[in-house]
Each structure stands twice: as C-alpha cells, then as structure tokens.
Amino acid sequence: MAKTYDFPSDLRAGQEELHQVRAELSALLKRLPWSVAPLDGFSDTEGWRRVERPASPGWTQDEQAEVEKLRRREHELAVFVTGHRFWAEVETGDRVEARMRLKHEPPPEP
C-alpha cells in the first residue's frame, strides 16, 4: 500500500503557485523572439541537422523585466518548496516519493 502524506496547506499552495509560474513563464518564452538582443537571421545547412532562425527584433525592456520577474518568483518558490520544514518529518528514503506526490496534489481548497 502506498504511503499517504499530510502536506501542509502552505506547502501545497507554494507548489501550486510554482506550477502556475512555470506555465506562465513557458508560455511567455514561446511567444517572444528567439533572441533577447536584436540579431540577424541565419541558416546552417552544412551541419548534421539543418538550423534556421529568422531575424530577431530582440526583447523589449518590458518583456525582459517580465521574464526576470517570473524567473525570480520561480526561484523563490522552488527554494520555499524544497526547503520547507515538512521534509524533515519525512523519512529520508521516502522523500523522493513524497516530493513526486506533492507535484501531483490537487490545489488546496480556498
């Protein structure tokens, strides 16, 4: 029988926000040009695989600030979740399983 874990609500909320921030950052990065700085496009057909990129206008200051804000928050949340006092209560051999279960927990009730 698989163990169950009574995750504290703040830990569950932190994990849920971490999922949300990562999804938001991923979506933002997919919308932005491939290069932060303006760069000419290029095409390399001589390598072992073809690589092509269109010219990049670069990111605006606002876009750079938004990416930085999300990355900073992602880091804060990752530190909060992984360093939470709850993990000291979990046996060392069970921590990986418990961590994986937390990642798939439903969001805490409001």
Secondary structure, 3 states (H helix, E strand, C coil): CCCCCCCCHHHHHHHHHHHHHHHHHHHHHHHCCCCCCCECCEEECCCCCCEEECCECCCCHHHHHHHHHHHHHHHHHHHHHHCCHHHHHCCHHHHHHHHHHHHCCCCCCC
